[in-house]
Amino acid sequence: MGSEELKDMLNMAIAREIQVSIQYMWQHVLAKGFEGEIVKPELRKIAIVEMTHAEMIAERLAYLGGKPTTEPSPINIGKTVREMIEIDVRAEEEAIDLYRRIIKKALEEEDYTTAKLFEQILEDEETHHDYFTSVLGK
C-alpha cells in the first residue's frame, strides 16, 4: 500500500520530527537567562508533541508497509535563545512545506487517512510556528 514516493516522504517527516523533538528538548535544557526562562516550558511541551508526531507517522508508515527511520535530520541547537528560536522558525516552515506536499501526494493516491493525519499534524506545526514567530516579535 502507498507508493514508495509517499513512504519516503513519511520517512522524511519522521526524521524531521525526531530532529525537532531532540532539538527543542535540548534548547529547553540549555536556554539561559530571562529569555530562556520564558521559552523553556513551551519548548519542552512542543518537544513532546513532536515526538508524538513521530510515533503517529511511524505507525502509519508501518501500516503502509514501510520501515520507519531511526535517523534524525540534522539537529541545530543554536547558542543564544534568539538564535534557537530563529532556527526553530525555519524548522517549522520546512515542516509546513513538507506536510502540505505529503497531504497533496496522499490525496493524489486516494490515501485519505494519511492526508487526514497530516492535516492534524500540520495544524500543530502552524501553531508552533505562530508561537516561535510571536516570541521573535514577528
N, C-alpha and C positions, 0 to 999 in steps of 0.2 A: 504494500500500500504506500501511496505517496511517491512522488518522483525522487530520484537521487538529488536533484537540484533543491527541492524543498527540504529534504532531510539534511543536506549540507547547510542550508540556511538556518535550520533549527540548531544544528551544532554550533554555528557561529553565534547564535543567540545564547546558547548555554555558556560558551567560552566567555562571552561578554558579561553575562550575569555572575559567573564565578569571579571574574575580574573585579567588577564593581562591588561585589559583596565583601571581598577582601580589602579592596582599596578604601571603601567607606569605613569599614571597621577599624582599619589601621589609622585612618585620619581621625576617627573618634578617639583612639588611644593617644595619638600624637599631637593633636591640636592643642595649642597653648594660649595663655593669656585671656584677656577679656573676650575677644572674638571667638576663641576656641571654646570657652565655657558656654557661649551662646549656641554654637552649632553642634557640639558634641552629642547631646541627646538625640537630635534629629538624624545625624549621621549614623548612629547606632541603629536607630529604628529603620532607616532606609536600607542599611546593610542587610538586615534580617529579611526585609521584604524582597530584596534582590535574590537572596539565597532561596527563598520560597519560589520565586520565578524560575530559577534554575531547576529546581525539583519538578515543577509543573511541566516545564518544557521537556525535560529529560523523560518524564513519564509518557508524554505524548509521542516523543521520538521513538521510544521503545515500542509503543503500541504500533507505530507505523513501520516497524521492522528495522529501525536504525539503532546504532550503538552510541549512547551519549559520551561526549568527550569529557575528560577529566582535566584538560589543559585550559587554564585561563588565558584570555587575551592579555597583552602586556599591562602590568599594574604600574600606575604612576601615582605616587602619594602626594608629591609636592612638598615644599619646605615651609611656606607660610600658610596661614589659614586662607588668605585671599587666593593664593596660588592653588591651594587644594580645591576651593570652590570653583575657580575658573576651569580647572581640569575636569571637575565633575559636571559642569555645564556642558562641556564638549562631549563627555561620555554619554550624557543623556540625549544630546542631539543626535549622536551616532545611533543610539538605540532606537530613537523615534524613527529615524530614516529606515533602519533595517527592519523594524517591526511593521512599518507601513508596506514595505516591499514583500514581507512574508505574508501579510494579510492578502495583498493583491495576488500573489502566487497561489496561495491556498484557495482563494475563490476561483481562480482560473482552473484549478484541479478539482473543483467542487468538493473541497475538504472544508466543510463549514465548521467543523469542530475546532480545527487548528485556527481558522480565521477568528472564531469567537474567542478562543483562548488569548490570542494576540491582541484582540481589541481590548480585552480586560487588562492585559499587561501594559498595553500602550497607554491606557488611562493612568495607570500608576506612574509610568515614566514621564508623562506630561506633568503630573503633579510634582514629581521630584524636580523636573526641570524648572517649574514655576518657583519652587522653594529656593533652589540654588540661585536663580536669576534675581529673585527678590532679595536674598541676602546680599548680593552684589549691588543692589540698588538699580537694577535694570528693568 
